[in-house]
Amino acid sequence: MRLVAQAGAPVHRRSVVSGAITAANFVGPFLSPIVIQPLITHLGYRGACMTGAVALAVLAAVLVLTPRQQSRVMDKPARTA
């Protein structure tokens, strides 16, 4: 997953993408009992999974339909003295 995300990121943003993926690996298990367990308690497993599926579908639609800004920084090699 990290390689796919980094391949799509501009060179000057790859370290940020790598850091975000690493942080998500640790934040996910921490937030799971806080966010997911109440959903399972109130909606059951099926309802919690359907809620997650709808949320991810909405997020995907927003990301696909939102126009991207072009980066003003050009990917140029560094100057050598």
QUITAWO-V181171 format. One record per residue. SS is DSSP state (alpha for helix, beta for strand, coil for the rest). PSI is psi as a letter, one per 20 degrees, with the letter a starting at -180 (NA if undefined). Layout:
# QUITAWO-V181171
<<SS | PSI> <SS | PSI>>
This chain:
# QUITAWO-V181171
<<coil | g> <alpha | g> <alpha | h> <alpha | g> <alpha | g> <alpha | h> <alpha | h> <alpha | i> <coil | q> <coil | q> <alpha | g> <alpha | i> <alpha | j> <alpha | h> <alpha | h> <alpha | g> <alpha | g> <alpha | g> <alpha | h> <alpha | h> <alpha | g> <alpha | g> <alpha | h> <alpha | h> <alpha | h> <alpha | h> <alpha | h> <alpha | g> <alpha | h> <alpha | g> <alpha | i> <alpha | g> <alpha | h> <alpha | h> <alpha | g> <alpha | h> <alpha | g> <alpha | h> <alpha | g> <alpha | h> <alpha | g> <alpha | h> <alpha | i> <alpha | r> <alpha | g> <alpha | g> <alpha | h> <alpha | g> <alpha | h> <alpha | h> <alpha | g> <alpha | h> <alpha | g> <alpha | g> <alpha | g> <alpha | h> <alpha | g> <alpha | g> <alpha | g> <alpha | g> <alpha | g> <alpha | g> <alpha | h> <alpha | h> <alpha | i> <coil | p> <coil | q> <coil | q> <coil | q> <coil | p> <coil | p> <coil | i> <coil | p> <coil | q> <coil | n> <coil | q> <coil | q> <coil | q> <coil | q> <coil | q> <coil | NA>>
